Amino acid sequence: MKNLLFGYIMLTLFLASCAPQTPTEPPSIIIEQPGNGEPSSGETLSPVEYAVVEQLSENLGLSINDITVRESKSTEFSDACLGVVMQDVLCAQVITPGYIILLEAGDIQYEYHTSEDGSRIQPATLALTWSRDGGIAGFCDRLTVFLSGEVYGNQCNMQDGRMETFASLLSGSERSQFDMWMKQYGQMTLDASDPKGVADGMSLILVFIGMGESMPGKTVEQEMLSWAQDLFQRLYE
């Protein structure tokens, strides 16, 4: 199912830091009709709700029976990005009817936004952002990771971005490592940029939106920075 869903992904990211762009539609995912299974909520779900459940299942390697639909409500988003802000992505400011769907699995909640007709699914629970700018190579890289397993990346020297999932980019042990960080550590910003005034200095910033209460030491901070950079490189292999 993963290949069917993501085989039709149309991702258009606009890089505001490189050249003026005209806003257009955000990344889109084509939804198929539900299969034979049903999530653990035990309720009959709409095709849109089922597609969101199935996407989370594929992303994180979960059984759909372990996923519960906690809430599904109609709304009007203020932009074409379905109310989800991503780095360097410009959104057309147009009222867009849709749904906010809240899922739960393993005591963790995941929010999704969809268009009214279900033609687009947008994850909405951010876990991590990473950016790299400058340096001798003139980097201009962006990475956005959602708790539900979607990974978005874009570069200033490209006209389109990339989207993949944990299922295709990370091993089981790497996903477990990320889950442990999310549960153990709280929100923080890691700045590993070169000191100001350094010739061809590079800016390297990671924003982590964890659910825990503790803060990592220097060793784990470096592991997080390396994890994000490696994930970005895999996305563009």
Backbone bond lengths (Angstrom), bond angles and torsions (degrees), N, CA, C in turn:
res aa  C-N    CA-C-N  psi(-1)  N-CA   C-N-CA  omega(-1)  CA-C   N-CA-C  phi
1 M - - - 1.467 - - 1.516 111.43 -
2 K 1.372 116.58 -31.69 1.452 120.39 -179.13 1.516 111.50 -58.42
3 N 1.350 114.52 -45.24 1.459 117.97 -178.42 1.513 111.82 -65.13
4 L 1.355 116.35 -36.45 1.461 120.22 179.30 1.507 111.18 -65.90
5 L 1.355 116.58 -43.19 1.459 119.82 -178.11 1.520 111.20 -68.23
6 F 1.331 115.60 -50.54 1.441 118.60 -171.60 1.524 112.52 -86.91
7 G 1.365 116.55 -7.15 1.448 118.53 175.25 1.512 111.52 -68.48
8 Y 1.321 117.15 -20.65 1.462 121.53 -178.12 1.525 113.23 -108.53
9 I 1.335 115.39 14.77 1.474 117.70 179.48 1.516 110.41 -64.86
10 M 1.303 116.88 132.39 1.468 120.53 173.46 1.515 107.13 -119.71
11 L 1.311 115.43 108.03 1.466 120.51 -172.69 1.521 110.02 -112.81
12 T 1.354 118.36 116.69 1.460 121.08 177.76 1.513 108.84 -122.05
13 L 1.317 117.59 105.06 1.458 122.30 -179.26 1.530 108.83 -106.44
14 F 1.297 116.87 138.57 1.453 121.13 -179.44 1.514 109.42 -109.96
15 L 1.276 117.31 129.99 1.454 123.30 -172.57 1.523 108.69 -100.71
16 A 1.314 115.67 94.07 1.463 120.60 -172.82 1.522 112.28 -66.67
17 S 1.322 117.25 -27.75 1.455 119.13 -175.78 1.516 112.97 -75.68
18 C 1.336 118.17 -10.39 1.467 119.84 -176.38 1.520 112.51 -104.32
19 A 1.325 117.36 -43.10 1.464 119.85 -178.20 1.508 108.39 -160.24
20 P 1.335 118.24 148.75 1.465 120.52 178.16 1.515 110.65 -59.95
21 Q 1.304 115.17 137.72 1.457 120.26 -179.60 1.520 109.75 -131.26
22 T 1.297 116.56 160.50 1.459 121.74 176.29 1.517 109.10 -98.82
23 P 1.348 118.81 125.80 1.462 120.24 -178.99 1.514 111.89 -56.55
24 T 1.305 116.36 146.36 1.451 122.13 176.96 1.513 108.63 -147.25
25 E 1.334 116.68 -168.44 1.453 119.05 -176.03 1.518 111.43 -69.26
26 P 1.356 118.33 146.92 1.460 123.21 -179.92 1.522 110.48 -77.61
27 P 1.361 117.39 179.82 1.460 120.56 176.86 1.519 111.54 -52.72
28 S 1.322 116.82 142.71 1.458 120.14 -178.63 1.512 111.20 -129.20
29 I 1.315 115.23 150.96 1.454 122.40 178.88 1.519 108.05 -129.11
30 I 1.333 117.43 127.89 1.456 121.58 178.06 1.527 109.04 -80.69
31 I 1.316 116.14 130.67 1.458 121.47 -176.18 1.520 110.98 -100.91
32 E 1.322 117.07 136.24 1.458 121.68 174.11 1.531 109.66 -97.43
33 Q 1.309 115.27 164.33 1.452 119.82 177.60 1.532 109.70 -70.67
34 P 1.346 119.00 153.65 1.460 121.46 -176.06 1.518 112.92 -63.50
35 G 1.335 113.63 153.94 1.462 120.46 177.50 1.522 111.36 -89.39
36 N 1.337 116.26 -145.55 1.464 120.38 -173.62 1.521 113.63 -89.05
37 G 1.349 117.04 -24.57 1.458 119.28 -175.63 1.513 112.38 -80.39
38 E 1.312 116.69 170.69 1.453 122.75 174.08 1.521 107.99 -141.09
39 P 1.341 118.37 142.97 1.452 121.57 177.58 1.514 111.94 -63.63
40 S 1.335 115.87 171.15 1.456 121.05 -173.74 1.515 113.61 -69.93
41 S 1.337 117.98 -8.69 1.461 118.96 178.28 1.520 111.49 -62.84
42 G 1.322 116.48 -21.86 1.460 120.20 177.31 1.508 113.21 76.24
43 E 1.325 117.97 1.33 1.454 121.48 -179.21 1.523 110.29 -98.80
44 T 1.327 114.67 156.27 1.453 118.94 173.87 1.519 108.13 -77.08
45 L 1.323 115.99 122.29 1.448 120.87 -175.53 1.520 110.96 -99.31
46 S 1.315 114.61 153.16 1.461 119.65 173.72 1.530 108.33 -70.55
47 P 1.332 117.73 161.13 1.470 119.70 176.61 1.523 113.08 -54.96
48 V 1.333 117.71 -37.52 1.460 120.70 -179.94 1.528 110.21 -67.40
49 E 1.321 117.52 -45.88 1.460 121.03 179.37 1.530 111.03 -61.35
50 Y 1.316 115.52 -42.88 1.457 118.75 -178.86 1.528 110.73 -65.34
51 A 1.324 117.01 -40.16 1.464 120.61 -179.94 1.519 111.37 -62.64
52 V 1.333 117.22 -38.16 1.455 121.04 177.68 1.526 110.25 -65.84
53 V 1.334 116.49 -43.51 1.464 120.86 177.08 1.526 110.47 -59.84
54 E 1.309 115.78 -44.50 1.467 119.62 -177.97 1.520 111.71 -67.47
55 Q 1.316 116.78 -34.78 1.465 119.38 177.82 1.530 110.46 -64.16
56 L 1.334 117.49 -45.49 1.465 120.36 178.08 1.522 110.85 -62.28
57 S 1.315 116.24 -40.00 1.459 121.41 178.57 1.525 110.93 -58.78
58 E 1.331 116.65 -47.23 1.459 121.12 -179.51 1.522 111.66 -67.75
59 N 1.318 116.63 -41.29 1.464 121.00 -177.42 1.519 112.58 -60.28
60 L 1.335 116.10 -45.18 1.464 121.27 -171.20 1.520 113.26 -106.39
61 G 1.326 117.73 2.96 1.456 119.79 179.63 1.514 113.19 68.48
62 L 1.332 116.79 35.28 1.460 122.08 -179.88 1.526 110.41 -100.71
63 S 1.323 116.08 156.40 1.451 120.48 170.06 1.525 108.51 -78.23
64 I 1.329 117.03 141.51 1.463 118.33 177.83 1.523 111.19 -62.50
65 N 1.325 116.94 -22.04 1.463 120.16 178.33 1.518 112.70 -73.05
66 D 1.347 116.65 -12.20 1.464 120.84 178.05 1.519 112.07 -96.00
67 I 1.333 116.54 5.40 1.470 121.39 -176.66 1.522 109.49 -115.00
68 T 1.314 116.15 131.79 1.462 122.10 -179.78 1.523 110.31 -116.59
69 V 1.321 116.47 135.65 1.463 120.91 173.06 1.523 107.73 -84.90
70 R 1.323 116.62 108.81 1.461 121.32 -177.74 1.526 112.82 -83.90
71 E 1.319 115.75 -33.98 1.464 118.95 -177.43 1.521 109.34 -157.52
72 S 1.312 115.81 143.87 1.461 121.81 174.85 1.522 107.14 -145.90
73 K 1.323 116.58 116.38 1.467 118.80 -177.32 1.517 110.30 -138.84
74 S 1.312 115.10 146.03 1.459 120.66 177.94 1.523 108.94 -79.49
75 T 1.325 115.68 152.39 1.461 120.29 -178.75 1.518 108.81 -158.79
76 E 1.317 116.51 176.71 1.458 122.62 172.99 1.527 107.87 -123.58
77 F 1.327 116.41 113.43 1.458 120.89 178.09 1.523 109.29 -80.43
78 S 1.311 116.73 150.51 1.466 120.88 -175.60 1.521 113.31 -84.09
79 D 1.346 117.07 -4.80 1.461 119.17 -179.53 1.527 110.56 -147.82
80 A 1.341 115.21 172.30 1.462 120.77 -178.35 1.518 113.05 -76.25
81 C 1.344 117.19 -8.04 1.471 121.44 176.81 1.530 111.52 -89.46
82 L 1.309 116.27 11.82 1.473 122.15 177.52 1.525 112.36 59.14
83 G 1.329 115.42 34.02 1.458 120.34 173.45 1.506 115.48 75.42
84 V 1.337 118.33 14.78 1.463 121.54 -179.24 1.527 108.82 -113.01
85 V 1.332 116.02 122.17 1.457 121.87 -178.29 1.523 109.90 -91.34
86 M 1.347 116.42 129.68 1.462 121.37 174.03 1.521 109.38 -128.59
87 Q 1.323 116.10 154.06 1.451 121.89 -176.14 1.527 112.21 -57.52
88 D 1.337 115.73 127.27 1.463 122.86 174.18 1.520 113.91 59.67
89 V 1.322 117.50 23.95 1.459 121.08 175.57 1.524 107.84 -107.59
90 L 1.321 116.37 121.72 1.449 121.51 178.86 1.524 109.59 -93.65
91 C 1.319 115.90 137.83 1.462 120.82 -175.87 1.526 110.54 -118.61
92 A 1.307 116.25 135.37 1.460 120.49 173.32 1.526 108.86 -64.04
93 Q 1.331 116.54 128.84 1.455 121.41 -178.35 1.525 109.50 -84.36
94 V 1.321 114.80 81.86 1.459 121.14 -178.06 1.529 108.23 -138.31
95 I 1.302 117.00 136.73 1.457 121.39 179.29 1.528 109.42 -61.73
96 T 1.327 115.94 126.64 1.465 121.29 -176.47 1.530 109.83 -127.06
97 P 1.318 118.81 107.84 1.471 120.76 177.82 1.526 110.43 -64.92
98 G 1.327 116.15 146.00 1.462 119.58 178.63 1.513 112.39 -175.60
99 Y 1.319 115.16 -155.99 1.460 121.50 -176.86 1.522 110.94 -134.92
100 I 1.318 115.24 147.83 1.462 122.67 167.62 1.519 106.61 -108.37
101 I 1.330 116.07 121.42 1.468 121.30 -176.62 1.517 108.91 -120.83
102 L 1.307 116.28 124.83 1.458 122.52 -178.90 1.529 109.58 -108.45
103 L 1.331 115.62 119.92 1.463 121.79 178.56 1.529 110.19 -107.94
104 E 1.330 115.30 158.74 1.467 119.87 175.68 1.521 109.34 -138.00
105 A 1.333 114.91 136.32 1.462 121.45 176.71 1.526 108.22 -150.90
106 G 1.313 116.88 127.71 1.460 120.21 179.67 1.510 113.85 58.29
107 D 1.335 117.79 39.26 1.461 124.16 179.47 1.528 113.49 66.25
108 I 1.316 117.47 15.48 1.459 121.80 175.98 1.526 108.36 -117.68
109 Q 1.331 116.43 136.74 1.451 120.75 -178.57 1.533 110.36 -104.11
110 Y 1.328 114.91 143.07 1.455 122.56 -177.95 1.528 108.42 -129.45
111 E 1.315 116.53 126.77 1.462 120.20 -179.64 1.525 110.49 -102.56
112 Y 1.335 115.11 136.66 1.460 122.11 175.30 1.517 109.05 -126.34
113 H 1.327 116.20 148.20 1.458 122.73 171.58 1.522 107.88 -117.17
114 T 1.313 116.79 140.08 1.466 120.28 178.68 1.522 109.85 -133.56
115 S 1.321 115.32 158.96 1.458 119.91 171.94 1.529 108.51 -73.91
116 E 1.319 116.05 165.13 1.466 120.45 -174.89 1.522 112.10 -62.21
117 D 1.330 116.84 -38.80 1.462 120.09 -178.43 1.531 112.29 -88.87
118 G 1.325 116.79 1.08 1.455 120.22 178.11 1.512 114.52 77.05
119 S 1.340 118.01 14.41 1.462 120.02 -178.90 1.517 112.46 -77.94
120 R 1.339 116.69 -15.07 1.460 120.19 177.75 1.523 110.21 -134.83
121 I 1.328 114.85 138.86 1.461 122.09 174.33 1.521 107.21 -121.90
122 Q 1.324 116.96 128.22 1.462 121.00 -179.72 1.528 110.38 -126.74
123 P 1.344 118.58 116.51 1.468 119.77 174.36 1.514 109.68 -63.04
124 A 1.326 116.99 148.43 1.462 119.66 -173.28 1.518 113.72 -131.38
125 T 1.338 118.86 0.65 1.460 120.89 179.36 1.521 109.10 -104.16
126 L 1.329 115.81 98.72 1.458 121.10 -178.52 1.524 111.16 -70.35
127 A 1.334 115.09 143.14 1.464 121.02 175.60 1.522 111.04 -117.48
128 L 1.331 116.76 -35.90 1.458 119.17 -172.78 1.520 110.34 -161.87
129 T 1.325 116.73 141.38 1.457 121.68 167.55 1.520 108.12 -127.82
130 W 1.316 115.41 148.00 1.475 121.64 -178.30 1.513 107.99 -141.39
131 S 1.324 116.76 137.93 1.450 120.30 178.57 1.520 109.72 -139.07
132 R 1.335 115.35 145.75 1.469 122.48 178.68 1.522 107.82 -137.34
133 D 1.340 116.25 122.24 1.452 120.89 -176.99 1.521 110.42 -135.12
134 G 1.341 115.22 147.25 1.453 121.08 173.34 1.513 113.27 82.41
135 G 1.327 115.39 -146.57 1.456 120.97 -175.23 1.520 110.82 78.10
136 I 1.322 116.08 172.53 1.459 120.89 -180.00 1.530 111.11 -59.12
137 A 1.348 115.81 -35.46 1.468 120.55 -178.18 1.527 112.93 -77.73
138 G 1.327 117.21 -9.48 1.461 120.17 -179.29 1.519 113.00 67.12
139 F 1.329 116.93 46.93 1.458 121.29 -178.34 1.529 111.24 -62.32
140 C 1.314 114.95 149.94 1.460 122.15 171.55 1.528 106.48 -154.40
141 D 1.325 116.19 72.82 1.465 122.78 -169.86 1.521 110.95 -115.75
142 R 1.337 115.89 143.99 1.453 122.58 179.39 1.526 110.31 -134.94
143 L 1.320 115.56 138.60 1.463 121.26 176.69 1.523 108.64 -135.08
144 T 1.325 115.92 131.25 1.467 121.66 176.27 1.520 108.27 -125.97
145 V 1.326 116.44 122.84 1.465 122.08 -177.93 1.525 108.59 -116.73
146 F 1.334 115.97 128.30 1.453 121.06 177.88 1.524 110.00 -100.06
147 L 1.327 115.72 148.87 1.456 121.33 -179.28 1.522 111.24 -58.42
148 S 1.318 117.30 -29.87 1.463 122.53 -178.58 1.521 113.18 -79.43
149 G 1.334 118.01 1.54 1.456 120.71 170.82 1.508 117.05 102.50
150 E 1.333 118.36 1.25 1.464 120.14 176.54 1.534 109.49 -84.71
151 V 1.317 115.78 141.88 1.464 121.74 -179.06 1.533 108.52 -127.11
152 Y 1.338 117.07 122.38 1.456 122.68 178.06 1.521 108.90 -114.24
153 G 1.328 116.51 139.74 1.450 120.34 175.80 1.514 110.73 -141.96
154 N 1.333 116.47 151.64 1.455 120.35 173.78 1.518 110.16 -152.57
155 Q 1.321 114.84 155.40 1.451 122.80 -179.84 1.519 109.30 -128.42
156 C 1.305 116.12 148.26 1.465 118.89 -176.35 1.515 113.11 -69.06
157 N 1.324 118.02 -20.66 1.459 118.91 -179.70 1.524 112.56 -93.40
158 M 1.335 116.36 15.31 1.458 120.34 178.25 1.516 109.30 -128.23
159 Q 1.328 116.11 148.57 1.450 120.83 -179.91 1.522 113.03 -88.85
160 D 1.313 116.63 -11.38 1.464 118.72 177.25 1.513 109.42 -133.92
161 G 1.317 115.89 159.36 1.446 121.38 -179.86 1.520 111.47 -102.80
162 R 1.309 115.07 -174.14 1.460 121.75 -179.73 1.528 109.04 -124.96
163 M 1.322 115.90 146.07 1.450 121.03 174.08 1.516 109.24 -137.37
164 E 1.326 115.73 131.53 1.466 122.14 176.13 1.519 108.58 -145.10
165 T 1.326 116.52 -170.23 1.455 120.80 -178.78 1.518 110.56 -132.61
166 F 1.337 115.26 164.73 1.462 120.47 175.40 1.527 110.85 -54.85
167 A 1.326 116.22 -38.27 1.465 120.73 -175.24 1.520 111.79 -58.53
168 S 1.327 116.86 -33.14 1.461 120.01 -176.96 1.523 113.08 -97.85
169 L 1.332 118.22 -16.56 1.460 121.05 -174.21 1.523 114.56 -107.58
170 L 1.334 118.02 -26.39 1.456 121.09 -172.27 1.520 112.40 -119.12
171 S 1.316 115.31 145.89 1.468 120.21 172.43 1.523 109.02 -77.24
172 G 1.318 116.75 169.59 1.459 120.84 179.00 1.514 112.24 -60.28
173 S 1.327 117.14 -41.13 1.466 120.67 -179.68 1.526 111.28 -68.44
174 E 1.330 116.97 -35.55 1.459 120.20 178.58 1.521 111.23 -69.23
175 R 1.304 117.43 -36.55 1.461 120.77 176.45 1.519 110.47 -68.44
176 S 1.324 117.26 -38.17 1.468 121.09 177.65 1.523 110.66 -64.14
177 Q 1.335 116.58 -39.23 1.463 121.34 177.56 1.523 110.75 -60.83
178 F 1.334 115.85 -45.80 1.458 120.09 179.41 1.524 110.84 -63.47
179 D 1.332 117.83 -42.82 1.467 121.98 178.59 1.523 110.99 -59.44
180 M 1.337 116.39 -40.32 1.459 120.50 -179.92 1.525 110.49 -64.85
181 W 1.343 116.45 -43.14 1.465 119.41 177.43 1.518 111.34 -60.39
182 M 1.341 116.47 -43.53 1.459 120.23 -177.83 1.522 111.68 -61.78
183 K 1.319 116.75 -39.45 1.464 121.06 -177.48 1.530 112.26 -78.25
184 Q 1.328 116.89 -29.45 1.467 120.63 -173.22 1.524 113.54 -90.49
185 Y 1.337 117.22 -38.21 1.461 120.14 -171.56 1.518 112.23 -107.85
186 G 1.323 114.95 152.10 1.460 120.90 179.89 1.511 112.36 -93.25
187 Q 1.319 116.04 -164.67 1.460 120.99 -177.69 1.527 110.26 -75.25
188 M 1.333 115.57 139.24 1.463 119.55 -178.91 1.518 109.92 -162.74
189 T 1.321 115.45 162.14 1.455 122.88 174.46 1.523 108.15 -121.82
190 L 1.333 116.51 124.81 1.463 122.11 177.51 1.519 108.29 -105.69
191 D 1.325 116.58 122.18 1.460 122.10 -178.87 1.526 108.76 -114.90
192 A 1.325 116.01 105.79 1.464 121.23 179.49 1.526 110.65 -108.75
193 S 1.315 116.37 30.22 1.459 121.58 -177.96 1.528 110.97 -71.77
194 D 1.329 114.53 156.08 1.458 119.43 173.10 1.525 109.30 -65.68
195 P 1.338 117.52 152.53 1.469 119.67 177.51 1.525 111.27 -59.97
196 K 1.308 115.96 150.79 1.459 120.52 178.39 1.525 109.69 -62.10
197 G 1.302 114.70 141.99 1.454 119.62 179.32 1.510 114.47 94.91
198 V 1.337 117.84 -11.40 1.459 121.14 178.15 1.519 109.60 -71.50
199 A 1.314 116.89 131.61 1.462 120.53 179.00 1.520 109.72 -63.78
200 D 1.324 116.52 135.03 1.468 122.41 -177.69 1.530 111.08 53.73
201 G 1.324 115.72 38.30 1.457 120.63 -179.43 1.516 112.02 -65.29
202 M 1.334 115.45 150.84 1.457 121.14 -178.78 1.527 110.34 -115.41
203 S 1.331 115.50 137.01 1.460 121.91 175.08 1.530 108.74 -97.29
204 L 1.330 116.19 129.17 1.468 121.53 -178.63 1.524 108.24 -137.76
205 I 1.327 116.41 110.25 1.470 120.85 -173.54 1.522 110.18 -132.29
206 L 1.320 115.43 133.28 1.465 122.27 176.26 1.522 108.49 -123.29
207 V 1.325 116.30 128.04 1.472 121.96 174.71 1.520 107.54 -110.01
208 F 1.331 115.98 120.17 1.467 122.26 -176.10 1.525 108.64 -111.81
209 I 1.318 116.38 129.25 1.470 121.45 -175.71 1.528 107.79 -115.46
210 G 1.324 115.23 71.14 1.457 121.15 -176.87 1.516 113.52 -80.94
211 M 1.327 115.19 170.83 1.464 121.30 -177.28 1.524 112.65 -108.66
212 G 1.339 116.61 -0.62 1.463 120.44 -177.60 1.511 112.57 -91.07
213 E 1.332 115.56 -164.57 1.458 120.92 -176.55 1.528 112.94 -123.59
214 S 1.312 118.62 -17.22 1.459 120.44 -177.48 1.524 111.02 -91.61
215 M 1.329 115.96 169.02 1.448 122.96 178.28 1.531 109.18 -119.03
216 P 1.328 117.90 142.78 1.458 120.22 -177.78 1.523 112.54 -77.34
217 G 1.334 115.69 161.04 1.456 120.61 173.40 1.520 109.81 -84.54
218 K 1.321 115.94 -179.89 1.462 121.11 -176.80 1.525 112.53 -60.36
219 T 1.334 116.99 -36.88 1.465 119.90 -179.00 1.519 111.16 -63.68
220 V 1.339 117.13 -45.86 1.464 121.08 -180.00 1.521 110.27 -68.76
221 E 1.333 117.84 -36.45 1.463 120.02 176.88 1.527 110.51 -57.71
222 Q 1.338 116.07 -44.32 1.451 119.68 178.83 1.520 111.40 -65.46
223 E 1.341 117.06 -36.49 1.459 121.01 176.91 1.528 110.81 -62.70
224 M 1.337 116.84 -40.28 1.458 121.18 179.05 1.528 111.11 -64.04
225 L 1.330 116.34 -44.31 1.456 120.42 179.37 1.525 110.97 -62.98
226 S 1.321 116.18 -41.25 1.471 120.33 178.84 1.523 110.82 -67.71
227 W 1.336 116.64 -37.82 1.466 121.98 178.59 1.526 110.66 -60.07
228 A 1.338 116.01 -46.25 1.463 120.45 -178.21 1.527 110.75 -66.84
229 Q 1.330 117.01 -43.38 1.464 119.77 -179.81 1.522 111.18 -64.27
230 D 1.318 116.81 -41.27 1.462 120.83 178.78 1.525 111.16 -64.88
231 L 1.339 116.61 -39.20 1.463 120.70 178.62 1.524 110.15 -63.36
232 F 1.333 116.57 -41.72 1.460 120.23 178.53 1.522 110.63 -62.32
233 Q 1.317 117.21 -42.83 1.456 120.59 180.00 1.535 111.46 -63.67
234 R 1.319 116.60 -39.44 1.469 119.77 178.08 1.523 111.40 -64.12
235 L 1.322 114.80 -36.24 1.463 119.82 -179.46 1.521 111.21 -62.12
236 Y 1.335 116.01 -30.24 1.461 120.19 -176.97 1.518 113.77 -106.01
237 E 1.316 118.17 12.70 1.467 120.84 175.15 1.525 110.53 -72.07
